[in-house]
Amino acid sequence: MRTLYAYSLCIPSLFQIPKPIAFYNPTTDNWIRGDFLGYSSEDDTRKWRRNSLTIDRNTIGCLPSKNACYAMDRIPPLPCATSQFLIERYGPLNYKGPPLSLCRIYLGKTAKRWTKRGFFNRQNFILDRTGYEATQSASAHFTLPSSHLVAFHMGVTIALIHMTGKDARDVEFVLAGEDGPDHHAFYTLDFNQMRDISLVPDISECAEICADAFFLNDPYFPRPRGGEILYEAFREGYGVQVGRDLQSGHGHRHGRRWVELKNAFFGVS
């Protein structure tokens, strides 16, 4: 997680990854805080362990966990104007509940039309492609990027995760807020189901694992249907990130592997 976060800071992606604040070690029942910036090699990891500090769990403000986990930086909620717009447009009439905190972006799902719904889940509010594009074009109070740009940066982020040795299983892409009034931001979160692919020597097997994670996930990503322009944008973003990584030198050691994984991944997905 430290490697993924540090690497993401160097990537011009629409989607932010929340900063890991502390690591919970279930064998000692301690939260461990460290400097999470820039530690990617084994030597760096040992350095982080030497310099890390044990802190009281009340400082983190998290419930105890039975499993190893990270405490992550807080994601600000949606701006009030955005929440009100979405509730008025898509929520039930006379809604009196609390505002929306975030929206899950499902570009792989398309509804025929969006109307007010009787069932409204504030904790799991979903904007599929139809709803996102309708919201993006209808609101005069805030500006959202095009669905094409969102799909492109989903591809960038998935490539980033793959190149840090994980399969991106069960990750989520959401729209939320940012520090400051009326600011929007996109985030990638929920990394606890990801599987390690760094030690899988066969590229075809590695691609199968990544494709399996892609299709088992909720439909955040555009699907590979014939002529699907959003999927092509997703694919383009993935390829751009692989090329960017090779040019920067970060991926020089495994450069050929990333190119082969990209080709194999899109060959089976």
Secondary structure, 3 states (H helix, E strand, C coil): CHHHHHHHCCCCCCEECCCEEEEEECCCCEEEECCCCCCCCHHHHHHHHHHCEEECHHHHCCCCCCCCEEEECCCCCCCHHHHHHHHHHHCCCCCCCCCCCCEEEECCCCCCCCCCCCCCCHHHCEEEHHHHHHHHHHCCCCCCCCHHHHHHHHHHHHHHHHHCCECCCCCEEEEEECCCCCCEEEEEECCCCCCECCCCCCHHHHHHHHHHHHHHCCCCCCCCCCCCHHHHHHHHHHHHHHHHHHHHCCCCCCHHHHHHHHHHHHHHC
